[in-house]
Amino acid sequence: MTSPSSSRTGEIYRIDWLPGTDVLHGTCHCGREHTAQDPVEMWEWMLAHPQGHSVHEPRGNSS
């Protein structure tokens, strides 16, 4: 199925699972990184862009 070109954003969100842990490591299309154990928390952070993605905020989360 092909989506209309108007719905394509070109944004890439990447979430990796860190083997041997319950930790997810996410990278937003803007390059900011975040870690979380909860997949819902991770997607909320990703989709909240740019909130929580400021260069003045610390990278990642120690959860």
Biopython code that builds the backbone (N, CA, C, O; Angstrom):
import numpy as np
from Bio.PDB.StructureBuilder import StructureBuilder

atoms = [
    (1, "MET", "N", (0.836, -1.168, 0.000)),
    (1, "MET", "CA", (0.000, 0.000, 0.000)),
    (1, "MET", "C", (0.885, 1.236, 0.000)),
    (1, "MET", "O", (1.841, 1.306, 0.772)),
    (2, "THR", "N", (0.595, 2.186, -0.827)),
    (2, "THR", "CA", (1.377, 3.404, -0.943)),
    (2, "THR", "C", (0.634, 4.563, -0.302)),
    (2, "THR", "O", (-0.559, 4.753, -0.536)),
    (3, "SER", "N", (1.353, 5.344, 0.516)),
    (3, "SER", "CA", (0.715, 6.511, 1.123)),
    (3, "SER", "C", (0.858, 7.720, 0.219)),
    (3, "SER", "O", (1.801, 7.802, -0.569)),
    (4, "PRO", "N", (-0.063, 8.647, 0.326)),
    (4, "PRO", "CA", (0.068, 9.868, -0.462)),
    (4, "PRO", "C", (1.333, 10.613, -0.061)),
    (4, "PRO", "O", (1.719, 10.599, 1.108)),
    (5, "SER", "N", (1.975, 11.258, -1.018)),
    (5, "SER", "CA", (3.235, 11.939, -0.736)),
    (5, "SER", "C", (3.068, 13.047, 0.294)),
    (5, "SER", "O", (4.034, 13.389, 0.976)),
    (6, "SER", "N", (1.881, 13.615, 0.429)),
    (6, "SER", "CA", (1.676, 14.682, 1.403)),
    (6, "SER", "C", (1.762, 14.172, 2.842)),
    (6, "SER", "O", (2.013, 14.954, 3.759)),
    (7, "SER", "N", (1.555, 12.865, 3.048)),
    (7, "SER", "CA", (1.629, 12.333, 4.405)),
    (7, "SER", "C", (3.042, 11.867, 4.767)),
    (7, "SER", "O", (3.284, 11.510, 5.920)),
    (8, "ARG", "N", (3.944, 11.860, 3.851)),
    (8, "ARG", "CA", (5.326, 11.447, 4.131)),
    (8, "ARG", "C", (6.092, 12.632, 4.689)),
    (8, "ARG", "O", (6.081, 13.721, 4.116)),
    (9, "THR", "N", (6.755, 12.409, 5.807)),
    (9, "THR", "CA", (7.493, 13.498, 6.441)),
    (9, "THR", "C", (8.988, 13.399, 6.191)),
    (9, "THR", "O", (9.698, 14.399, 6.294)),
    (10, "GLY", "N", (9.471, 12.222, 5.867)),
    (10, "GLY", "CA", (10.906, 12.035, 5.696)),
    (10, "GLY", "C", (11.628, 11.913, 7.034)),
    (10, "GLY", "O", (12.854, 11.815, 7.069)),
    (11, "GLU", "N", (10.876, 11.918, 8.133)),
    (11, "GLU", "CA", (11.478, 11.814, 9.454)),
    (11, "GLU", "C", (11.714, 10.353, 9.794)),
    (11, "GLU", "O", (10.871, 9.494, 9.536)),
    (12, "ILE", "N", (12.866, 10.090, 10.374)),
    (12, "ILE", "CA", (13.209, 8.714, 10.748)),
    (12, "ILE", "C", (13.384, 8.659, 12.255)),
    (12, "ILE", "O", (14.176, 9.406, 12.830)),
    (13, "TYR", "N", (12.643, 7.773, 12.881)),
    (13, "TYR", "CA", (12.745, 7.523, 14.311)),
    (13, "TYR", "C", (13.352, 6.135, 14.477)),
    (13, "TYR", "O", (12.933, 5.186, 13.814)),
    (14, "ARG", "N", (14.337, 6.017, 15.362)),
    (14, "ARG", "CA", (14.991, 4.726, 15.548)),
    (14, "ARG", "C", (14.958, 4.368, 17.024)),
    (14, "ARG", "O", (15.337, 5.167, 17.879)),
    (15, "ILE", "N", (14.500, 3.158, 17.309)),
    (15, "ILE", "CA", (14.516, 2.651, 18.680)),
    (15, "ILE", "C", (15.217, 1.300, 18.663)),
    (15, "ILE", "O", (14.832, 0.390, 17.929)),
    (16, "ASP", "N", (16.240, 1.192, 19.477)),
    (16, "ASP", "CA", (17.002, -0.052, 19.605)),
    (16, "ASP", "C", (16.835, -0.586, 21.020)),
    (16, "ASP", "O", (16.770, 0.175, 21.986)),
    (17, "TRP", "N", (16.768, -1.876, 21.122)),
    (17, "TRP", "CA", (16.746, -2.548, 22.412)),
    (17, "TRP", "C", (18.179, -2.862, 22.777)),
    (17, "TRP", "O", (18.928, -3.382, 21.950)),
    (18, "LEU", "N", (18.577, -2.555, 24.008)),
    (18, "LEU", "CA", (19.928, -2.862, 24.453)),
    (18, "LEU", "C", (19.919, -4.289, 25.009)),
    (18, "LEU", "O", (19.375, -4.528, 26.087)),
    (19, "PRO", "N", (20.521, -5.242, 24.277)),
    (19, "PRO", "CA", (20.485, -6.659, 24.666)),
    (19, "PRO", "C", (20.950, -6.880, 26.103)),
    (19, "PRO", "O", (21.901, -6.254, 26.572)),
    (20, "GLY", "N", (20.263, -7.776, 26.779)),
    (20, "GLY", "CA", (20.606, -8.111, 28.156)),
    (20, "GLY", "C", (20.008, -7.148, 29.174)),
    (20, "GLY", "O", (20.252, -7.282, 30.373)),
    (21, "THR", "N", (19.224, -6.175, 28.703)),
    (21, "THR", "CA", (18.603, -5.195, 29.598)),
    (21, "THR", "C", (17.132, -5.031, 29.221)),
    (21, "THR", "O", (16.650, -5.629, 28.259)),
    (22, "ASP", "N", (16.441, -4.218, 29.991)),
    (22, "ASP", "CA", (15.072, -3.824, 29.655)),
    (22, "ASP", "C", (15.069, -2.405, 29.096)),
    (22, "ASP", "O", (14.028, -1.748, 29.078)),
    (23, "VAL", "N", (16.221, -1.931, 28.641)),
    (23, "VAL", "CA", (16.381, -0.538, 28.226)),
    (23, "VAL", "C", (16.235, -0.385, 26.713)),
    (23, "VAL", "O", (16.782, -1.162, 25.930)),
    (24, "LEU", "N", (15.478, 0.647, 26.329)),
    (24, "LEU", "CA", (15.335, 1.032, 24.924)),
    (24, "LEU", "C", (16.132, 2.308, 24.711)),
    (24, "LEU", "O", (16.129, 3.200, 25.560)),
    (25, "HIS", "N", (16.811, 2.393, 23.581)),
    (25, "HIS", "CA", (17.588, 3.587, 23.234)),
    (25, "HIS", "C", (16.986, 4.151, 21.955)),
    (25, "HIS", "O", (16.968, 3.490, 20.916)),
    (26, "GLY", "N", (16.495, 5.383, 22.045)),
    (26, "GLY", "CA", (15.846, 5.991, 20.893)),
    (26, "GLY", "C", (16.640, 7.154, 20.343)),
    (26, "GLY", "O", (17.287, 7.890, 21.088)),
    (27, "THR", "N", (16.587, 7.316, 19.025)),
    (27, "THR", "CA", (17.206, 8.453, 18.353)),
    (27, "THR", "C", (16.142, 9.108, 17.491)),
    (27, "THR", "O", (15.559, 8.471, 16.614)),
    (28, "CYS", "N", (15.895, 10.381, 17.745)),
    (28, "CYS", "CA", (14.903, 11.143, 16.995)),
    (28, "CYS", "C", (15.493, 11.580, 15.658)),
    (28, "CYS", "O", (16.709, 11.543, 15.466)),
    (29, "HIS", "N", (14.631, 11.990, 14.743)),
    (29, "HIS", "CA", (15.096, 12.478, 13.449)),
    (29, "HIS", "C", (15.969, 13.717, 13.599)),
    (29, "HIS", "O", (16.732, 14.039, 12.688)),
    (30, "CYS", "N", (15.875, 14.435, 14.749)),
    (30, "CYS", "CA", (16.689, 15.627, 14.968)),
    (30, "CYS", "C", (18.069, 15.284, 15.525)),
    (30, "CYS", "O", (18.930, 16.155, 15.642)),
    (31, "GLY", "N", (18.278, 14.003, 15.872)),
    (31, "GLY", "CA", (19.574, 13.571, 16.373)),
    (31, "GLY", "C", (19.644, 13.431, 17.881)),
    (31, "GLY", "O", (20.614, 12.877, 18.399)),
    (32, "ARG", "N", (18.640, 13.921, 18.602)),
    (32, "ARG", "CA", (18.633, 13.780, 20.054)),
    (32, "ARG", "C", (18.399, 12.321, 20.426)),
    (32, "ARG", "O", (17.732, 11.582, 19.702)),
    (33, "GLU", "N", (18.957, 11.918, 21.565)),
    (33, "GLU", "CA", (18.855, 10.534, 22.017)),
    (33, "GLU", "C", (18.177, 10.483, 23.378)),
    (33, "GLU", "O", (18.214, 11.447, 24.143)),
    (34, "HIS", "N", (17.558, 9.344, 23.666)),
    (34, "HIS", "CA", (16.806, 9.167, 24.906)),
    (34, "HIS", "C", (16.802, 7.682, 25.247)),
    (34, "HIS", "O", (16.774, 6.833, 24.357)),
    (35, "THR", "N", (16.831, 7.379, 26.529)),
    (35, "THR", "CA", (16.704, 5.979, 26.950)),
    (35, "THR", "C", (15.506, 5.855, 27.876)),
    (35, "THR", "O", (15.190, 6.784, 28.620)),
    (36, "ALA", "N", (14.848, 4.723, 27.831)),
    (36, "ALA", "CA", (13.688, 4.453, 28.675)),
    (36, "ALA", "C", (13.445, 2.956, 28.719)),
    (36, "ALA", "O", (13.844, 2.225, 27.811)),
    (37, "GLN", "N", (12.792, 2.506, 29.773)),
    (37, "GLN", "CA", (12.403, 1.104, 29.864)),
    (37, "GLN", "C", (11.005, 0.885, 29.319)),
    (37, "GLN", "O", (10.655, -0.231, 28.936)),
    (38, "ASP", "N", (10.210, 1.930, 29.281)),
    (38, "ASP", "CA", (8.820, 1.837, 28.861)),
    (38, "ASP", "C", (8.670, 2.265, 27.395)),
    (38, "ASP", "O", (8.990, 3.403, 27.053)),
    (39, "PRO", "N", (8.191, 1.370, 26.530)),
    (39, "PRO", "CA", (8.038, 1.726, 25.115)),
    (39, "PRO", "C", (7.077, 2.893, 24.892)),
    (39, "PRO", "O", (7.269, 3.688, 23.972)),
    (40, "VAL", "N", (6.044, 2.998, 25.730)),
    (40, "VAL", "CA", (5.094, 4.108, 25.589)),
    (40, "VAL", "C", (5.791, 5.437, 25.888)),
    (40, "VAL", "O", (5.602, 6.419, 25.170)),
    (41, "GLU", "N", (6.595, 5.460, 26.948)),
    (41, "GLU", "CA", (7.365, 6.664, 27.283)),
    (41, "GLU", "C", (8.277, 7.060, 26.126)),
    (41, "GLU", "O", (8.407, 8.237, 25.790)),
    (42, "MET", "N", (8.909, 6.045, 25.522)),
    (42, "MET", "CA", (9.822, 6.317, 24.410)),
    (42, "MET", "C", (9.078, 6.959, 23.240)),
    (42, "MET", "O", (9.539, 7.964, 22.700)),
    (43, "TRP", "N", (7.944, 6.400, 22.843)),
    (43, "TRP", "CA", (7.190, 6.961, 21.705)),
    (43, "TRP", "C", (6.616, 8.328, 22.036)),
    (43, "TRP", "O", (6.565, 9.203, 21.172)),
    (44, "GLU", "N", (6.181, 8.523, 23.280)),
    (44, "GLU", "CA", (5.689, 9.851, 23.651)),
    (44, "GLU", "C", (6.800, 10.881, 23.520)),
    (44, "GLU", "O", (6.563, 11.993, 23.047)),
    (45, "TRP", "N", (8.013, 10.522, 23.937)),
    (45, "TRP", "CA", (9.153, 11.433, 23.811)),
    (45, "TRP", "C", (9.437, 11.709, 22.329)),
    (45, "TRP", "O", (9.625, 12.858, 21.930)),
    (46, "MET", "N", (9.466, 10.660, 21.533)),
    (46, "MET", "CA", (9.738, 10.831, 20.097)),
    (46, "MET", "C", (8.717, 11.755, 19.439)),
    (46, "MET", "O", (9.081, 12.692, 18.728)),
    (47, "LEU", "N", (7.442, 11.482, 19.682)),
    (47, "LEU", "CA", (6.385, 12.211, 19.000)),
    (47, "LEU", "C", (6.148, 13.611, 19.570)),
    (47, "LEU", "O", (5.421, 14.403, 18.972)),
    (48, "ALA", "N", (6.755, 13.924, 20.719)),
    (48, "ALA", "CA", (6.616, 15.252, 21.319)),
    (48, "ALA", "C", (7.589, 16.263, 20.695)),
    (48, "ALA", "O", (7.580, 17.435, 21.071)),
    (49, "HIS", "N", (8.417, 15.826, 19.757)),
    (49, "HIS", "CA", (9.403, 16.706, 19.127)),
    (49, "HIS", "C", (8.764, 18.039, 18.754)),
    (49, "HIS", "O", (7.687, 18.028, 18.157)),
    (50, "PRO", "N", (9.356, 19.174, 19.067)),
    (50, "PRO", "CA", (10.679, 19.385, 19.649)),
    (50, "PRO", "C", (10.708, 19.448, 21.172)),
    (50, "PRO", "O", (11.785, 19.634, 21.739)),
    (51, "GLN", "N", (9.581, 19.303, 21.859)),
    (51, "GLN", "CA", (9.579, 19.344, 23.312)),
    (51, "GLN", "C", (10.435, 18.207, 23.860)),
    (51, "GLN", "O", (10.247, 17.047, 23.494)),
    (52, "GLY", "N", (11.375, 18.546, 24.738)),
    (52, "GLY", "CA", (12.276, 17.543, 25.299)),
    (52, "GLY", "C", (13.467, 17.242, 24.409)),
    (52, "GLY", "O", (14.249, 16.340, 24.710)),
    (53, "HIS", "N", (13.621, 17.980, 23.319)),
    (53, "HIS", "CA", (14.701, 17.723, 22.375)),
    (53, "HIS", "C", (15.649, 18.913, 22.258)),
    (53, "HIS", "O", (16.448, 18.981, 21.324)),
    (54, "SER", "N", (15.567, 19.837, 23.187)),
    (54, "SER", "CA", (16.387, 21.044, 23.141)),
    (54, "SER", "C", (17.862, 20.712, 23.351)),
    (54, "SER", "O", (18.199, 19.799, 24.104)),
    (55, "VAL", "N", (18.729, 21.453, 22.686)),
    (55, "VAL", "CA", (20.163, 21.235, 22.862)),
    (55, "VAL", "C", (20.604, 21.653, 24.257)),
    (55, "VAL", "O", (21.694, 21.286, 24.695)),
    (56, "HIS", "N", (19.764, 22.424, 24.969)),
    (56, "HIS", "CA", (20.096, 22.865, 26.325)),
    (56, "HIS", "C", (19.665, 21.854, 27.373)),
    (56, "HIS", "O", (20.015, 21.996, 28.545)),
    (57, "GLU", "N", (18.918, 20.845, 26.980)),
    (57, "GLU", "CA", (18.501, 19.799, 27.904)),
    (57, "GLU", "C", (19.488, 18.646, 27.819)),
    (57, "GLU", "O", (20.038, 18.386, 26.749)),
    (58, "PRO", "N", (19.724, 17.952, 28.924)),
    (58, "PRO", "CA", (20.671, 16.828, 28.867)),
    (58, "PRO", "C", (20.202, 15.741, 27.919)),
    (58, "PRO", "O", (19.003, 15.493, 27.789)),
    (59, "ARG", "N", (21.144, 15.099, 27.261)),
    (59, "ARG", "CA", (20.813, 13.984, 26.366)),
    (59, "ARG", "C", (20.528, 12.753, 27.189)),
    (59, "ARG", "O", (21.183, 12.494, 28.199)),
    (60, "GLY", "N", (19.547, 12.002, 26.748)),
    (60, "GLY", "CA", (19.239, 10.735, 27.395)),
    (60, "GLY", "C", (18.448, 10.899, 28.683)),
    (60, "GLY", "O", (18.123, 12.008, 29.107)),
    (61, "ASN", "N", (18.156, 9.778, 29.277)),
    (61, "ASN", "CA", (17.355, 9.725, 30.494)),
    (61, "ASN", "C", (17.867, 8.530, 31.275)),
    (61, "ASN", "O", (18.063, 7.455, 30.708)),
    (62, "SER", "N", (18.079, 8.700, 32.529)),
    (62, "SER", "CA", (18.678, 7.605, 33.306)),
    (62, "SER", "C", (17.672, 6.627, 33.857)),
    (62, "SER", "O", (17.976, 5.917, 34.815)),
    (63, "SER", "N", (16.462, 6.563, 33.277)),
    (63, "SER", "CA", (15.454, 5.634, 33.814)),
    (63, "SER", "C", (15.803, 4.207, 33.622)),
    (63, "SER", "O", (15.045, 3.326, 34.026)),
]
sb = StructureBuilder()
sb.init_structure("model")
sb.init_model(0)
sb.init_chain("A")
sb.init_seg("    ")
for serial, (resi, resn, name, xyz) in enumerate(atoms, 1):
    if name == "N":
        sb.init_residue(resn, " ", resi, " ")
    sb.init_atom(name, np.array(xyz, "f"), 0.0, 1.0, " ", f" {name:<3s}", serial, name[0])
structure = sb.get_structure()
